[in-house]
Structures are given as C-alpha cells and as structure tokens.
Amino acid sequence: MTVFFTSDTHFGDPRVLRIDKRPFKTIPEHDAALMANWNAVVSPEDEVWHLGDFALHVRPERVDELLGLLNGRKHLITGNNDGPATLAAKGWASVQAYAELMLDGHALVMCHYAFRTWKNMGRGWIDLHGHSHAKLKPQTRQFDVGVDAFDYRPVDLETILASRTRRRKASADMVSD
C-alpha cells in the first residue's frame, strides 16, 4: 500500500480553467483527465489524503459518484470550497480540518492552508498543504501537494520530497549556464 497526497482537484468547478489556466477546454475534459491521472497512479489498496477543495458546483450524487470512481481509501482535509455535499459524502474514510501523520520516518502536518509556522517545525516536521495552486513560495519543509503543483495527479511522499531537490538543481543549472 502506498500513501498519496493531493489537493485542489476542484471537480465540477469551471473557475479553475480561467483562474488557474488549467490546460483543459471544458470541465468534463478537466474532470475526466484528473480522474484518469488519479487512477493511473493510485491502486484500490492505496490511501489518499486529499487536502481540500475536492468538488464544487456539483450535485451531491456527483460527489458520491466521483469518490466511487477514484481508486484508494480516501481521507479529506477540508478546504474552503468543500460544501456540505462533499463533507457528507459516503466515500471518505475520514473528514477533518487538520491531521498529523507519521510516514516513512517523517512527521507530517496536513491542512488545506499553508502554515507560516507549524507543530514541531524546528524538529523537522513537514507541512503539506493545498489552497495556493502552486503560486506560493514555499518555506523549508513546506510543500503544496495540489494538482497544479504535481501534473494534475496525486503524489507519494518520496515524489514530494524529491520535488524540492529537482527545483534546486534546475535553478543551479540555470545559474551556471
């Protein structure tokens, strides 16, 4: 079993095409691509922590349908765009505003919003968040796990941690050119 993280899927929300300039022509195309990307990496036995803004402007039945179509055991960390239908959906293993998790020797704090400071920050704990749609400059040990930051798909912790190393290497390569 692998544990994955994601955020800000915004299923059914046409604003993300305009505001976030996601590369899809329509919301049905957007939703289908995000579902295909999710299921390409997440197996039914895996666990997924969705850090908020799952779906908006959809019928309650559609939220249940989406959760049924997506692989994995799903946990929701509530976001500002998660309405009553999303919160009440039967497909969540848990729903909360904040969670802590020990995974592969790493202590994680998870919230929809990025923290300026967080529990045990000075002791190496890692802050995973969404909400900023890959537009917020991260602090040390802080990662936006939203789909805008990770090619519109959930990612595992190894990929999240390696993303900072790749960015530093790419910046160093640009400076040396």
C-alpha positions in Angstrom: 0.0 0.0 0.0 1.2 3.5 -0.9 0.1 6.7 0.7 -0.7 9.6 -1.8 -1.4 13.2 -1.3 -3.3 15.7 -3.5 -5.4 18.8 -3.2 -7.5 21.3 -5.2 -9.0 19.0 -7.7 -12.0 21.3 -7.9 -14.1 18.7 -9.8 -17.0 20.5 -11.5 -15.7 24.0 -10.8 -15.3 26.0 -14.1 -13.3 28.8 -12.4 -10.1 26.7 -12.3 -10.0 26.7 -16.1 -9.9 30.5 -16.1 -8.2 31.5 -12.8 -5.6 28.7 -12.8 -5.3 28.4 -16.5 -5.5 24.6 -16.4 -4.9 23.1 -19.8 -8.4 21.8 -20.5 -11.1 23.2 -22.8 -14.1 22.1 -20.7 -14.9 21.0 -17.2 -15.9 17.5 -18.3 -12.5 17.2 -20.0 -10.8 18.5 -16.9 -12.6 16.1 -14.6 -12.0 13.1 -16.9 -8.3 13.9 -17.1 -7.9 14.3 -13.3 -9.8 11.0 -12.7 -7.6 9.2 -15.3 -4.4 10.6 -13.8 -5.6 9.7 -10.3 -6.4 6.1 -11.2 -3.2 5.7 -13.2 -1.1 6.1 -10.0 -3.4 5.1 -7.2 -4.5 1.5 -6.8 -7.6 0.4 -4.9 -5.4 -0.7 -2.0 -3.7 2.7 -1.7 -4.5 5.5 0.7 -5.1 9.1 -0.5 -5.1 12.3 1.6 -7.0 15.0 -0.3 -6.1 18.3 1.3 -9.2 20.2 0.4 -11.3 21.7 -2.4 -12.4 18.4 -3.8 -15.5 19.4 -5.8 -17.8 22.5 -6.1 -20.9 23.3 -8.0 -21.9 19.6 -8.4 -24.9 17.7 -7.2 -24.4 15.6 -4.0 -24.9 12.4 -6.1 -22.0 13.6 -8.3 -19.6 13.9 -5.3 -20.5 10.3 -4.3 -20.1 9.2 -7.9 -16.6 10.8 -8.2 -15.5 9.2 -4.9 -16.7 5.8 -6.2 -14.8 6.2 -9.5 -11.5 7.2 -7.8 -9.1 4.5 -6.5 -7.9 4.2 -3.0 -9.1 4.8 0.6 -9.8 8.5 0.7 -9.4 11.0 3.6 -10.5 14.6 3.3 -8.8 17.6 4.9 -11.5 20.2 4.5 -10.9 23.2 2.2 -12.7 26.5 1.8 -14.6 25.2 -1.3 -15.8 21.9 0.2 -19.5 22.3 0.7 -22.0 20.2 2.7 -22.3 17.6 -0.1 -18.6 17.0 -0.1 -18.3 16.8 3.6 -21.2 14.4 3.9 -20.2 12.1 1.1 -20.1 8.4 2.0 -16.8 7.8 0.2 -14.5 9.4 2.7 -12.7 7.2 5.3 -12.3 10.4 7.4 -13.1 14.1 7.2 -11.2 16.7 9.3 -9.7 20.2 9.1 -6.2 19.1 10.2 -4.3 15.9 10.6 -0.9 14.6 11.6 0.7 11.5 10.2 3.9 9.6 10.6 5.0 8.1 7.3 8.4 6.6 6.4 10.1 8.2 9.3 8.7 11.7 8.5 6.2 13.5 10.7 3.6 15.4 8.6 1.1 18.1 9.4 -1.7 18.5 6.9 -4.1 21.3 6.4 -5.7 22.9 3.4 -3.9 26.1 4.1 -0.1 26.7 4.2 1.1 27.5 7.7 3.7 30.2 8.5 4.7 28.1 11.4 3.6 24.6 12.4 3.9 22.0 15.2 7.5 20.8 15.7 8.7 22.9 12.7 12.1 23.2 14.4 12.2 19.4 14.9 11.9 18.6 11.2 8.2 18.1 10.8 6.9 18.7 7.3 3.9 20.9 6.3 1.7 19.6 3.5 -1.0 21.9 2.2 -3.1 22.9 -0.8 -5.0 26.1 -1.5 -2.2 28.1 -3.2 -2.4 26.3 -6.6 1.4 26.2 -6.8 1.7 30.0 -6.6 3.0 30.3 -3.0 6.8 30.4 -2.4 7.4 27.5 0.0 9.3 27.6 3.2 11.7 24.9 4.2 9.9 21.6 4.7 6.7 23.0 3.3 5.0 21.5 0.2 2.0 22.4 -1.8 0.5 19.0 -2.8 -2.2 20.4 -5.1 -2.8 19.1 -8.6 -1.4 22.4 -10.1 2.0 21.6 -8.5 2.1 18.0 -9.5 0.9 17.4 -13.1 -2.8 17.0 -12.1 -2.3 13.8 -10.1 -1.8 12.5 -6.6 1.8 12.0 -5.5 3.6 10.0 -2.9 5.9 11.4 -0.2 9.1 10.4 -2.0 8.0 12.4 -5.0 7.0 15.4 -2.9 10.4 15.5 -1.1 12.3 15.0 -4.3 10.5 17.9 -6.0 12.4 20.4 -3.9 15.7 18.8 -4.8 14.8 18.9 -8.5 13.8 22.6 -8.3 17.1 23.5 -6.6 19.1 21.5 -9.2 17.2 23.2 -12.0 17.9 26.6 -10.5 21.6 25.9 -10.1 21.8 24.6 -13.7 20.2 27.8 -14.9 22.7 29.9 -13.0 25.7 28.0 -14.3 24.5 28.3 -17.9 
